[in-house]
């Protein structure tokens, strides 16, 4: 959705950044680790966006630096997940796989792709920590442990819902797709650690989906 990406990540950021500067307010911009476009990255890795979405977020970062540089913090989120994200329509592999498993629908999983996910509560704690610590510059916000294969996430979704693993089928990822593995050293230096593992987070998410 290129129009929505431009309005949300570029135009809206321009208006917010200009307003922040006009009122002397500090801006904290939520970006994405997708801007790196690299397999392994830390906060010093030059961005190389490989998709329109990532490019629009990178432009948002640049606009924030242009209009509201004083005290600016750019937080590059790494696959947050949790209640409040609708399953399907490109809104996150974890809730989508849980919904598919719960409904006994086929569960496609990109072959050879692995990611790190971060429970939304841990992500929010990180954002708050950076704000309250007065952190400036770029922070990667997410788990930086060993990535989990999408096929393993699909199997976990089946285990949690009691669905048969035969629902899972591997498919080739889209060409040019990059899933960066990032370092979170700057965030960890502030004392942050993830508290909710993937299995526990998926269990909580499943409970919220069932309750809804």
C-alpha positions in Angstrom: 0.0 0.0 0.0 2.4 2.7 -1.2 0.0 5.6 -0.7 -0.7 4.6 2.9 3.1 4.1 3.6 3.8 7.6 2.3 1.0 9.3 4.2 1.7 7.4 7.5 5.5 7.2 7.5 6.6 10.3 5.6 3.9 13.0 5.5 2.6 12.4 9.0 6.1 12.3 10.4 6.8 15.7 8.7 3.8 17.3 10.4 4.6 15.8 13.8 8.3 16.6 13.6 7.6 20.2 12.7 5.0 20.5 15.5 7.5 19.1 18.0 10.2 21.6 17.0 7.7 24.5 17.1 6.7 23.6 20.7 10.2 22.6 21.9 9.1 19.0 22.4 11.5 16.1 22.1 10.6 13.5 19.4 11.0 9.8 19.7 10.5 8.1 16.3 9.5 4.5 16.1 11.2 3.0 13.0 12.0 -0.6 12.0 15.1 -2.8 11.8 14.0 -3.4 8.2 15.8 -0.2 7.2 19.1 -2.0 7.5 18.5 -4.3 4.5 21.4 -6.4 5.8 21.6 -9.9 7.3 23.5 -8.7 10.5 23.4 -5.1 11.8 24.0 -2.9 14.7 23.2 0.8 15.3 26.2 1.8 13.2 25.3 -0.2 10.1 24.4 2.1 7.2 20.8 1.7 6.2 20.0 0.1 2.9 16.2 -0.3 2.7 15.2 -3.2 0.4 11.4 -2.5 0.3 9.1 0.5 -0.1 7.9 0.0 3.5 11.5 0.1 4.8 12.3 3.1 2.6 9.4 5.0 3.9 10.5 4.5 7.5 14.0 5.5 6.6 12.7 8.7 5.0 10.7 9.2 8.2 14.0 9.0 10.2 15.6 11.5 7.9 12.7 13.9 8.2 12.8 13.6 12.0 16.5 14.5 11.9 15.8 17.4 9.6 12.9 19.1 11.5 13.3 17.9 15.1 17.0 17.0 15.8 17.2 18.2 19.4 17.2 15.2 21.7 15.9 12.9 18.9 15.8 9.2 19.6 15.2 6.8 16.7 14.0 3.4 17.9 14.3 0.6 15.3 11.8 -2.1 16.4 12.5 -5.8 15.7 9.3 -7.8 15.1 7.1 -6.8 18.0 4.1 -9.0 18.5 1.2 -9.3 20.9 -2.5 -8.4 21.4 -3.9 -5.6 19.3 -2.5 -6.7 16.0 -5.0 -8.2 13.6 -4.1 -11.5 12.2 -3.6 -11.8 8.4 -3.3 -9.1 5.8 0.5 -8.8 6.3 0.0 -7.8 10.0 2.4 -10.3 11.5 3.4 -13.9 11.1 2.9 -14.9 14.8 -0.8 -13.9 15.2 -1.5 -15.1 11.6 -0.1 -18.5 12.2 -1.9 -18.8 15.5 -5.2 -17.9 13.9 -4.6 -20.4 11.0 -3.7 -23.2 13.4 -6.8 -22.4 15.6 -9.0 -22.5 12.5 -7.3 -25.6 11.1 -6.3 -23.7 8.0 -3.2 -24.3 5.9 -0.1 -22.5 7.5 2.4 -21.3 4.9 5.9 -20.6 6.2 8.8 -19.1 4.2 11.5 -21.7 3.6 14.8 -20.9 5.2 13.6 -17.8 7.0 14.3 -17.2 10.7 13.5 -14.1 12.8 13.7 -12.8 16.3 10.4 -11.7 17.9 9.8 -9.4 20.9 6.8 -9.5 23.1 4.9 -6.2 23.0 5.3 -5.7 26.7 9.1 -6.0 26.5 9.0 -3.6 23.5 7.0 -1.0 25.4 9.3 -1.3 28.5 12.3 -0.6 26.2 10.6 2.4 24.6 9.8 3.8 28.1 13.3 3.1 29.3 14.9 5.1 26.4 12.6 8.0 26.9 13.1 8.2 30.7 16.9 7.8 30.4 17.0 10.7 27.9 18.6 8.4 25.3 19.4 10.0 22.0 20.4 8.6 18.6 19.6 5.2 17.2 18.5 2.2 19.4 17.6 -1.3 18.2 14.6 -2.5 20.2 14.1 -6.2 20.2 15.5 -9.6 21.1 19.0 -10.3 19.7 19.2 -14.0 20.6 19.2 -16.9 18.2 16.6 -16.4 15.4 13.7 -18.9 15.3 12.8 -20.5 11.9 9.3 -19.6 10.7 8.6 -23.3 10.3 9.4 -23.8 14.1 7.0 -20.9 14.9 4.3 -22.7 12.8 4.9 -25.9 14.7 4.7 -24.1 18.0 1.4 -22.6 16.9 0.1 -26.1 16.2 1.3 -27.4 19.5 -0.4 -24.6 21.4 -3.7 -25.0 19.6 -3.7 -28.8 19.2 -3.7 -28.5 15.4 -2.0 -31.2 13.3 1.5 -30.3 12.0 0.4 -31.4 8.5 -1.2 -28.0 8.1 2.3 -26.5 7.7 3.7 -26.2 4.2 6.9 -24.4 3.3 6.9 -21.9 0.5 9.7 -19.8 -1.1 10.0 -16.3 0.2 9.5 -13.3 -2.1 12.7 -12.3 -4.0 14.9 -9.7 -2.3 13.4 -10.4 1.1 15.8 -9.6 4.0 15.3 -10.4 7.7 18.1 -8.6 9.6 19.5 -10.0 12.8 20.4 -7.0 14.9 22.5 -6.2 17.9 20.8 -4.5 20.9 23.9 -3.5 22.8 22.9 0.1 23.3 19.5 -0.9 24.8 21.1 -3.6 27.0 23.5 -1.0 28.3 20.5 0.8 29.8 19.6 -2.4 31.7 16.9 -3.8 29.4 16.4 -7.5 29.0 13.5 -9.3 27.4 11.3 -11.1 30.0 8.8 -13.0 27.9 10.1 -15.8 25.7 8.4 -16.7 22.4 6.5 -19.7 23.6 5.0 -17.9 26.6 4.3 -14.8 24.5 2.5 -17.0 21.9 0.5 -18.6 24.7 -0.6 -15.2 26.0 -1.4 -14.0 22.5 -3.5 -17.1 21.8 -5.5 -16.5 25.0 -6.2 -12.9 23.9 -7.3 -14.1 20.4 -9.6 -16.6 21.9 -11.1 -14.1 24.3 -11.7 -11.7 21.4 
